[in-house]
Amino acid sequence: MDLTSSAGGGGDPRQIEETKPLLGGDVPAPEGAKPGAVPCRRALLLCNGMRYKLLQEGDIQVCVIRHPRTFLSKILTSKFLRRWEPHHLTLADNSLASATPTGYMENSVSYSAIEDVQLLSWENAPKYCLQLTIPGGTVLLQAANSYLRDQWFHSLQWKKKIYKYKKVLSNPSRWEVVLKEIRTLVDMALTSPLQDDSINQAPLEIVSKLLSENTNLTTQEHENIIVAIAPLLENNHPPPDLCEFFCKHCRERPRSMVVIEVFTPVVQRILKHNMDFGKCPRLRLFTQEYILALNELNAGMEVVKKFIQSMHGPTGHCPHPRVLPNLVAVCLAAIYSCYEEFINSRDNSPSLKEIRNGCQQPCDRKPTLPLRLLHPSPDLVSQEATLSEARLKSVVVASSEIHVEVEHTSTAKPALTASAGNDSEPNLIDCLMVSPACSTMSIELGPQADRTLGCYVEILKLLSDYDDWRPSLASLLQPIPFPKEALAHEKFTKELKYVIQRFAEDPRQEVHSCLLSVRAGKDGWFQLYSPGGVACDDDGELFASMVHILMGSCYKTKKFLLSLAENKLGPCMLLALRGNQTMVEILCLMLEYNIIDNNDTQLQIISTLESTGVGKRMYEQLCDRQRELKELQRKGGPTRLTLPSKSTFGDAGLRLLSEHLTMLQVLNLCETPVTDAGLLALSSMKSLCSLNMNSTKLSADTYEDLKAKLPNLKEVDVRYTEAW
């Protein structure tokens, strides 16, 4: 049975009035209608506040009646038995089809063939039934209950109308008519009783396709369409093609009020709710272009700053956990795009290994980017000059030509010379000339890329100013997620220095620990901004502040001092000569902990300490402490130690006690801020027989572990702890 064929025959026009109440149209029942007829209006259905999920498929009873329209009411109200067939119907994009195409549903019913969809509600009508009017007949669908019937009704109405709008808007003629249709489509989506993501997404996709196929619209037409679909964007992400359209508008008309009034809530929603830009990269690109458009306004970065403030909120803690990682993702992608030209031409440029070693292989070069290597004569005056002039001649990289200036020194490290014959690429920071023997590369960006870089580095600065965001920001930036070209760009590292300084000033260990490498064998921000590092431009001031904060936390250990002695002893001695108290303390600790094995190096450190007043005083105090320690050790060491109440001598200090006072017998830690991390270190103090841990953060598991490892422990106070 072909349900889409046109009906034959006309009918008596005087009988048309009789069918209106039966069809339940959107108009009031005419005079003379049957008493049992009840018009079914969409407005009345919405008044009850019922919501329905959009049906895509389902089981329902089907009955098809072929008839001329003039006899419709007589057939529907007759009492002879009708044959109903069970079908599993699917509401596809174009038609209503059955999973078993037999009987009444042998052929699918196209939405274009459905003239009307109505509920049947009169005295003799089948229960929970709705009617589809098609040419030459009627399809009756009977559901199990009234809710399911209404769900089928609204879903069919929606599918039919969306199909119609896809057709109407696929071949636009006059744009004023198209704009009117878009507004009607948006209104239909907003007033629909259906609750489903596709209710708002389907109109957006229709408009998105319309815009992608018509790229010659005027700016005013652009803005009219954006304003028309704005209500749908309040609770929905724009589809990819629409994002591309928005990006184009941001680039071409950044000062348009549409950017502020329409795009702002859309971008705010993206930043608050997006979970993965990798699955929807155009959302990230749209957010990136929107922020750049804000930066083009008269107030510039002040507008961007206010936007960041609005995303954080007025309280001290941002209520939206996705805002920061999404903003960081946008910043990283934008910064990467600034260097994309140089990254793409990386095959044509000298490798960083070759820059480091001052050599090239012309036969391996592609001819598009010519290369010149310049070898100036070395100019080294003293150790201080070597360390303070770590940032040497720059490399100017342009799109058409690369100029590389490499400066060699006679004091180059043997390790660097030895690796010259190695074919493997060196470490990232090593590639970027961390050694004083190597030079620094800087890149000249175009005007647009330079503005983009300035905007997004400034955003990273703004993010680092929020105390609640700083730990997560430090963690996200710890792996150094920027391209090598950015790290070689002097302007970028100079601007980013503010962010690193904020990390170094933060007292929280979770923040300043991110200055170190993310894992062994990799360099971190600490190495990058230390003297000799490619980003160091302040003679070691930031390096000193980083060391100071790291030494003030649990990093005041032999392991950290050993790494400084191996890699940064020269800068430490140079800064100590300049009177930096932190570096003087570092050198004293290296001597106290016997970090330096070489006698000549020890003498150099002592000479450095005695060259300044503060160094001489601290070295004398060190000598006095060592004499007292030797005397204590000769007598067997102290046996009792009581720390003052509310003392700030924490886990790091407790580890020092366990290293140096191994013969201690009585220890009072009452009301000190020690935790399990420090208390576990007491397991090496086998002579302890009395231990007071009253009012500390001792856990039950740590207490049991200490009892097992301290055989002489007889008196223990664990009141007001978890182990009590």
C-alpha positions in Angstrom: 0.0 0.0 0.0 1.4 3.3 -1.1 0.4 5.8 1.6 2.1 8.8 -0.1 0.0 8.6 -3.3 -2.5 11.4 -3.9 -6.2 10.7 -3.3 -8.6 10.5 -6.1 -12.0 12.1 -6.1 -13.3 15.4 -4.7 -16.3 15.3 -2.4 -19.1 17.5 -1.3 -17.7 20.8 0.0 -20.8 21.2 2.2 -19.5 18.3 4.3 -16.0 19.7 5.1 -17.3 21.6 8.1 -18.3 18.3 9.7 -14.7 17.1 9.7 -13.1 20.0 11.5 -14.0 19.0 15.0 -12.9 15.5 14.3 -9.5 16.6 13.2 -9.0 18.8 16.2 -7.5 21.7 14.4 -5.9 24.8 15.8 -9.0 26.8 15.2 -12.2 27.0 17.4 -14.9 24.5 16.7 -17.3 25.9 14.1 -21.0 26.3 14.8 -23.0 23.2 14.1 -20.2 20.8 15.1 -21.1 17.6 16.8 -21.7 18.0 20.6 -19.0 15.5 21.6 -16.2 17.1 19.6 -13.4 18.7 21.6 -10.8 20.8 19.8 -7.2 19.9 20.6 -5.1 23.1 20.7 -1.4 23.1 21.2 -1.7 26.1 23.6 -4.0 24.1 25.9 -1.5 21.2 25.9 1.3 23.5 27.1 -0.8 24.9 29.9 -0.5 21.7 31.9 3.3 22.1 32.1 3.9 18.5 30.9 7.3 17.8 29.4 8.2 14.9 27.1 11.4 13.3 25.7 11.7 13.4 22.0 10.9 9.9 20.7 13.1 8.3 18.1 11.4 5.0 18.0 8.8 2.9 19.8 6.0 0.3 19.8 2.5 1.4 18.8 -0.7 0.1 17.2 -1.4 1.1 13.6 -4.5 1.3 11.6 -4.8 2.7 8.0 -8.1 3.8 6.4 -8.2 4.8 2.8 -11.1 7.1 2.0 -12.2 10.3 0.3 -12.1 13.1 2.8 -15.8 13.9 2.5 -16.6 10.6 4.2 -14.0 10.8 6.8 -16.3 11.6 9.8 -18.7 8.7 8.9 -15.9 6.2 8.7 -14.2 7.3 11.9 -17.5 7.4 13.9 -18.8 4.0 12.6 -18.8 1.2 15.1 -17.6 -1.7 12.8 -14.4 -3.4 14.0 -11.2 -2.1 12.7 -8.0 -4.2 12.3 -5.0 -2.9 14.3 -1.4 -4.0 13.6 1.5 -3.8 16.1 4.5 -2.0 14.7 7.9 -0.8 16.0 8.0 2.6 14.3 11.2 4.7 13.8 11.0 8.5 13.5 13.8 9.0 11.0 14.9 12.4 9.7 12.7 12.1 6.6 9.9 9.7 7.2 8.1 7.4 9.6 9.1 3.8 9.0 8.4 0.4 10.5 11.0 -2.2 11.6 8.8 -4.8 9.9 7.7 -3.2 6.6 4.5 -5.3 6.1 0.8 -4.7 6.2 -0.2 -1.1 6.8 3.4 0.0 7.1 4.8 -1.8 4.0 6.0 1.6 2.8 7.4 4.4 4.9 5.3 7.6 5.4 7.2 10.7 4.3 6.9 13.7 6.5 6.2 15.8 3.4 3.1 13.6 2.7 1.7 14.1 6.2 -0.8 17.0 5.9 -1.7 17.2 9.5 -1.1 15.5 12.9 -4.1 15.6 15.3 -5.2 14.0 18.5 -8.6 12.2 18.4 -10.8 13.2 21.3 -14.5 12.7 20.9 -17.2 10.4 22.2 -16.8 7.4 19.9 -13.1 7.9 19.0 -10.6 5.1 19.8 -8.8 5.6 23.1 -5.4 7.2 23.2 -5.3 7.7 19.5 -3.8 10.2 17.1 -4.5 10.7 13.4 -2.1 11.4 10.6 -3.8 12.9 7.5 -2.2 11.8 4.3 -3.3 12.1 0.6 -6.0 9.4 0.1 -6.3 8.2 3.6 -5.7 8.4 7.3 -3.1 6.7 9.6 -4.3 6.1 13.1 -1.8 5.4 15.9 -3.0 4.1 19.2 -0.8 4.3 22.3 -1.0 2.5 25.6 -1.8 5.6 27.6 -2.4 9.3 27.3 1.1 10.4 28.2 2.6 8.1 25.5 0.0 9.3 23.0 1.0 12.9 23.7 4.6 12.0 23.4 4.1 10.5 20.0 2.0 13.6 19.0 4.6 16.2 19.9 7.5 14.1 18.5 5.8 13.7 15.2 4.9 17.4 15.1 8.5 18.3 15.8 9.9 15.9 13.2 7.5 17.1 10.5 8.2 20.8 11.2 12.0 20.3 11.3 11.8 18.5 8.0 9.9 21.4 6.5 12.4 24.0 7.8 15.3 22.0 6.4 13.6 22.1 3.0 12.6 25.8 3.2 15.9 27.0 4.4 18.0 24.9 2.0 17.2 27.1 -1.0 16.8 30.7 0.3 15.5 33.3 -2.1 14.9 36.5 -0.1 16.8 37.0 3.1 14.1 39.0 4.8 11.9 35.9 4.4 14.7 33.6 5.6 15.2 35.8 8.7 11.5 35.6 9.5 11.5 31.8 9.1 14.6 31.5 11.4 12.8 33.5 14.1 9.8 31.3 13.8 12.0 28.2 14.0 13.7 29.5 17.1 10.3 30.3 18.7 9.1 26.8 17.9 12.1 25.3 19.7 11.8 27.5 22.7 8.0 26.8 23.2 8.2 23.1 22.5 7.1 20.8 25.4 9.8 18.4 24.3 12.9 18.2 26.4 15.9 16.9 24.5 19.3 18.2 23.4 18.3 17.9 19.8 15.4 20.3 20.2 17.8 23.3 20.4 20.6 21.7 18.4 18.5 20.9 15.3 17.6 24.5 14.6 21.2 25.6 15.2 22.4 23.0 12.8 19.9 24.1 10.2 21.1 27.7 10.5 24.7 26.5 10.6 24.3 24.7 7.3 22.5 27.7 5.8 25.4 30.0 6.7 28.0 27.6 5.5 26.4 27.3 2.1 25.8 31.1 1.7 29.1 32.9 2.4 28.2 36.1 0.5 26.0 37.6 3.2 26.3 41.2 4.3 27.5 42.2 7.7 24.0 43.4 8.7 22.5 40.0 7.6 25.2 38.3 9.7 24.2 40.3 12.8 20.5 39.8 12.2 20.9 36.0 12.1 23.1 35.9 15.2 20.6 38.0 17.2 17.7 35.7 15.9 19.4 32.5 17.2 20.8 34.0 20.4 18.0 32.6 22.6 19.0 29.1 21.6 22.6 29.7 22.5 21.9 30.4 26.2 21.8 26.7 27.1 23.5 25.1 24.1 26.9 25.0 22.6 27.0 26.2 18.9 27.7 23.5 16.4 31.1 23.5 14.5 30.0 25.4 11.4 28.3 28.0 13.5 31.5 28.4 15.5 33.3 29.1 12.3 30.7 31.7 11.4 31.1 33.3 14.8 34.9 33.3 14.5 34.6 35.1 11.2 32.4 37.7 12.7 34.8 38.3 15.6 37.7 38.7 13.2 35.8 41.0 10.8 33.8 43.1 13.2 35.4 42.9 16.7 33.8 46.1 17.8 30.3 45.0 16.9 27.8 45.1 19.9 26.9 41.5 18.9 30.2 40.4 20.2 29.5 41.8 23.7 25.7 41.3 23.9 25.3 37.9 22.2 28.7 36.1 22.3 29.6 36.9 25.9 27.0 34.5 27.5 27.8 31.9 24.9 31.5 31.9 25.7 30.8 32.0 29.4 28.8 28.9 29.1 31.5 27.2 27.0 34.1 28.0 29.7 31.9 26.8 32.5 30.6 23.6 31.0 33.0 22.3 28.3 34.7 19.1 29.3 37.0 18.4 26.4 38.2 20.9 23.7 39.8 18.0 21.9 36.3 16.7 20.9 35.1 20.2 19.8 38.2 22.2 18.8 36.1 24.9 17.1 34.5 25.8 20.4 38.1 26.6 21.6 38.8 28.6 18.4 35.6 30.6 18.9 36.5 31.4 22.5 40.0 32.4 21.4 38.7 34.7 18.7 36.1 36.2 21.1 38.8 37.1 23.6 40.9 38.7 20.8 37.8 40.7 19.8 37.5 42.0 23.3 41.2 43.0 23.2 40.5 45.1 20.1 38.0 47.3 21.9 39.1 50.8 23.1 39.7 49.6 26.6 41.6 46.6 25.4 43.0 44.5 28.2 40.8 46.2 30.8 37.8 44.6 29.0 39.6 41.2 29.0 40.4 41.6 32.7 36.8 42.3 33.5 35.8 39.2 31.5 38.3 37.0 33.5 36.9 38.5 36.7 33.4 37.6 35.7 34.4 34.1 35.0 36.1 33.7 38.4 33.2 35.3 40.4 33.2 37.8 43.3 34.2 35.3 46.0 37.6 34.1 46.9 36.9 30.7 45.3 35.7 30.2 41.8 32.5 28.0 41.9 33.1 26.6 38.4 35.9 24.0 38.3 36.1 23.9 34.5 36.8 27.6 33.9 40.5 27.6 34.7 41.5 24.5 32.7 39.4 25.7 29.8 41.0 29.2 29.9 44.5 27.6 30.1 43.7 25.4 27.1 42.6 28.4 25.1 45.8 30.4 26.1 48.1 27.5 25.2 46.4 27.0 21.8 46.6 30.7 21.0 50.2 31.0 22.0 51.0 27.9 19.9 49.3 29.6 16.9 51.6 32.6 17.2 54.6 30.3 16.4 52.8 28.0 14.0 54.7 29.4 11.0 58.0 28.7 12.6 56.9 25.3 13.9 55.8 24.3 10.4 59.1 25.3 8.9 61.0 23.4 11.6 62.2 20.9 9.0 63.8 23.7 7.0 65.6 25.3 10.0 68.7 24.1 11.8 67.9 21.7 14.6 68.4 23.0 18.1 71.2 20.5 18.5 72.9 22.0 15.5 72.4 25.5 16.9 73.9 24.4 20.2 76.9 22.9 18.5 77.3 25.6 15.8 77.2 23.3 12.8 74.9 22.5 10.0 74.5 20.1 7.2 73.5 22.0 4.0 72.9 18.9 2.0 70.0 18.0 4.3 68.3 21.4 4.0 65.3 22.2 1.9 66.0 25.2 -0.3 63.0 27.3 0.8 64.5 28.8 3.9 68.2 29.9 3.4 70.4 29.6 6.5 73.4 31.7 7.6 75.6 30.8 10.6 77.7 33.6 12.1 80.6 32.8 14.4 81.7 35.9 16.4 84.9 35.7 18.4 84.5 34.6 22.1 84.6 37.4 24.6 84.9 36.0 28.2 86.4 38.3 30.9 85.8 36.6 34.2 83.7 34.0 35.9 81.1 36.6 36.8 80.9 37.7 33.1 80.4 34.1 32.1 77.5 33.6 34.5 75.8 37.0 34.2 76.1 37.1 30.4 74.4 33.7 30.0 71.9 35.2 27.5 74.2 35.9 24.6 73.6 37.0 21.0 70.1 36.3 19.7 68.8 34.4 16.7 66.5 36.4 14.5 64.1 34.1 12.7 61.9 35.4 9.9 59.6 33.7 7.5 62.0 34.0 4.6 65.4 33.6 6.2 66.9 32.3 9.4 69.9 34.0 11.0 71.7 32.0 13.7 74.4 33.5 15.8 76.4 31.0 17.9 79.0 32.1 20.5 81.5 29.6 21.7 83.5 29.8 24.9 86.7 28.1 25.9 85.1 27.0 29.2 82.3 24.9 27.5 81.3 21.9 29.5 82.9 18.6 28.5 79.5 17.0 28.4 78.4 19.4 25.7 81.5 18.7 23.6 81.1 15.0 24.0 77.5 15.0 22.8 78.3 16.8 19.6 78.7 13.5 17.8 75.5 12.0 19.1 72.7 11.8 16.6 69.9 11.9 19.2 68.1 15.2 20.0 69.2 16.6 23.4 67.0 17.6 26.3 64.4 20.4 25.6 66.1 23.1 27.8 69.5 21.8 26.8 68.5 22.4 23.2 67.5 25.9 24.1 71.1 26.7 25.3 70.8 26.4 29.1 74.6 26.3 29.2 76.5 29.7 29.3 78.4 28.3 26.4 75.4 28.5 24.2 73.2 31.3 22.8 69.6 32.3 22.9 67.1 32.3 20.1 64.6 35.0 19.7 61.8 35.1 17.1 60.3 38.1 15.4 56.5 37.7 15.1 54.2 39.5 12.7 52.0 42.3 14.1 48.9 40.1 14.5 50.8 37.3 16.1 52.5 39.8 18.4 49.1 41.2 19.6 47.8 37.7 20.1 50.8 36.7 22.1 50.6 39.8 24.3 46.9 39.3 25.0 47.2 35.6 26.0 50.4 36.0 28.1 48.6 38.8 29.9 45.7 36.4 30.6 48.1 33.9 32.1 49.3 36.7 34.4 45.8 37.5 35.4 45.1 33.8 36.2 48.2 33.6 38.4 46.9 36.5 40.5 44.0 34.4 41.9 45.0 32.5 45.0 42.5 29.7 44.4 43.5 29.2 40.7 47.3 29.4 41.3 47.8 25.7 42.4 46.0 24.3 39.4 47.6 26.8 37.1 51.1 25.8 38.4 50.3 22.1 37.9 49.0 22.7 34.3 52.1 24.6 33.4 54.6 22.4 35.2 55.3 20.1 32.2 56.2 23.3 30.2 53.5 22.9 27.6 54.8 25.6 25.2 56.6 24.9 21.9 60.4 25.2 21.7 60.0 28.3 19.6 58.1 30.1 22.4 60.8 29.2 25.0 63.4 30.6 22.6 61.5 33.8 22.2 62.9 36.5 24.5 59.7 38.5 24.7 57.6 35.5 25.6 59.9 34.3 28.4 60.2 37.8 29.7 56.5 38.3 29.9 55.9 34.8 31.4 58.4 35.6 34.1 55.7 37.3 36.1 53.7 34.0 36.3 56.8 32.1 37.5 57.5 34.8 40.0 54.0 34.4 41.4 54.6 30.6 41.8 57.9 31.3 43.5 56.3 33.8 46.0 53.4 31.4 46.9 54.0 29.8 50.3 52.1 26.6 49.5 54.2 23.7 48.6 51.7 22.4 46.0 52.4 25.7 44.1 56.1 26.3 44.3 57.0 22.6 44.0 55.7 22.9 40.4 58.8 25.1 39.6 60.8 21.9 39.5 60.6 19.3 36.7 57.6 17.1 36.4 59.8 14.0 36.5 63.5 13.0 36.7 65.6 13.7 33.7 63.4 16.7 32.6 64.1 20.3 33.2 61.5 22.6 34.7 60.9 26.3 35.2 63.5 26.4 37.9 66.2 25.4 35.4 64.8 27.6 32.6 64.9 30.8 34.7 68.1 30.1 36.6 71.5 31.8 35.7 72.6 30.2 32.5 69.1 29.3 31.5 67.6 30.7 28.3 65.0 32.8 30.2 67.3 34.3 32.8 67.6 38.1 32.3 67.9 39.4 35.9 71.3 38.2 37.0 69.7 35.5 39.1 67.2 37.4 41.2 64.3 35.1 40.4 66.6 32.1 40.8 67.4 33.3 44.3 63.8 33.8 45.2 62.9 30.3 43.9 65.7 28.7 45.9 64.6 30.7 49.0 61.0 29.4 48.9 62.1 25.9 48.0 64.6 25.8 50.9 61.9 27.0 53.2 59.7 24.0 52.6 60.4 20.3 52.7 63.0 20.7 50.0 65.6 21.7 52.5 67.2 18.3 52.1 70.4 16.8 51.0 68.9 15.8 47.6 68.0 19.4 46.7 71.3 20.7 47.8 73.1 18.0 45.9 71.3 19.0 42.7 72.3 22.6 43.2 75.9 21.6 43.8 76.0 19.6 40.7 74.2 22.0 38.3 74.1 25.5 39.8 77.1 25.8 42.1 78.7 28.6 40.0 75.6 30.8 40.1 75.2 30.2 43.8 78.7 31.3 44.5 78.3 34.3 42.2 75.1 35.5 44.0 76.8 34.8 47.3 79.6 37.1 46.3 77.0 39.8 45.6 75.7 39.4 49.2 72.6 37.4 48.6 71.7 35.9 52.0 69.8 32.9 50.6 72.9 31.9 48.5 75.2 32.4 51.5 72.9 30.1 53.5 73.0 27.5 50.6 76.8 27.4 50.6 76.9 27.0 54.4 74.4 24.1 54.2 76.5 22.5 51.5 79.4 22.6 53.9 77.4 21.5 56.9 75.8 18.5 55.1 79.1 17.5 53.5 77.6 17.9 50.0 80.9 18.9 48.4 83.5 16.2 48.3 86.2 18.0 46.4 88.6 19.8 48.8 89.4 22.6 46.3 85.8 23.3 45.7 85.2 23.4 49.5 88.0 26.0 49.8 86.5 28.1 47.0 83.2 28.0 48.9 84.8 29.1 52.1 86.7 31.9 50.3 83.4 33.0 48.8 81.7 33.1 52.2 84.6 35.1 53.8 84.4 37.7 51.0 81.3 39.3 52.3 80.2 40.4 55.8 77.1 38.3 55.9 78.9 35.3 54.5 81.7 35.6 57.0 79.3 35.9 59.9 77.2 32.9 58.8 80.4 30.8 58.2 81.6 31.6 61.7 78.2 30.5 63.1 78.5 27.3 61.1 82.0 26.6 62.6 80.6 27.3 66.1 77.7 24.8 65.5 80.0 22.2 64.2 82.3 22.5 67.2 79.3 22.2 69.6 78.0 19.2 67.6 81.4 17.4 67.8 81.4 18.0 71.5 77.9 16.7 71.9 78.8 13.7 69.7 81.8 13.0 71.9 79.6 13.0 75.0 77.0 10.8 73.3 74.7 13.6 72.1 71.7 15.2 73.8 69.1 12.8 75.2 66.2 15.1 75.8 64.5 17.7 73.5 61.3 19.7 74.1 60.0 21.9 71.3 58.0 25.0 72.4 54.2 24.9 72.1 52.8 26.1 68.8 56.3 25.9 67.3 56.8 26.2 63.5 59.4 23.6 63.5 57.4 21.2 61.1 58.0 18.0 59.1 61.2 19.3 57.4 62.7 20.1 60.8 61.6 16.7 62.2 63.5 15.0 59.4 66.6 17.1 60.3 66.3 15.9 64.0 66.1 12.3 62.9 69.3 12.7 60.7 71.4 14.4 63.4 70.1 13.4 66.8 70.0 9.7 66.4 70.8 9.1 70.1 67.8 11.1 71.4 65.9 9.4 74.2 63.1 11.9 75.1 61.2 14.0 72.5 58.3 16.3 73.2 56.3 17.4 70.1 53.2 18.5 71.9 51.0 21.0 69.8 53.5 21.2 67.0 52.3 21.2 63.3 54.0 17.9 62.5 52.2 15.3 60.4 52.6 11.7 59.4 55.1 12.7 56.7 57.5 13.9 59.4 56.6 11.6 62.2 57.5 8.6 60.1 61.1 9.8 60.1 61.3 9.2 63.8 61.5 5.4 63.1 65.3 5.8 62.6 65.7 7.1 66.2 66.0 3.7 67.9 67.0 5.1 71.2 63.7 6.9 71.8 62.0 5.7 75.0 59.6 8.7 75.6 57.6 10.4 72.9 54.9 13.1 73.3 52.7 13.6 70.2 49.8 15.2 72.0 47.6 17.4 69.8 49.5 16.6 66.5 48.2 15.3 63.2 49.2 11.7 64.1 47.1 9.0 62.4 46.4 5.6 63.8 48.4 3.8 61.1 51.5 5.9 61.6 51.3 5.3 65.4 51.1 1.5 64.9 54.1 1.8 62.5 56.2 3.8 65.0 55.4 1.3 67.8 56.7 -1.5 65.6 59.9 0.3 64.6 60.9 1.8 68.0 61.6 -1.1 70.3 62.7 1.0 73.3 59.6 3.2 73.3 57.9 2.9 76.7 56.1 6.3 77.3 53.8 7.7 74.6 51.3 10.5 74.7 48.9 10.5 71.8 46.0 12.4 73.3 43.9 14.5 71.0 45.1 12.7 67.9 43.5 10.2 65.6 45.3 7.4 67.4 43.8 8.3 70.8 
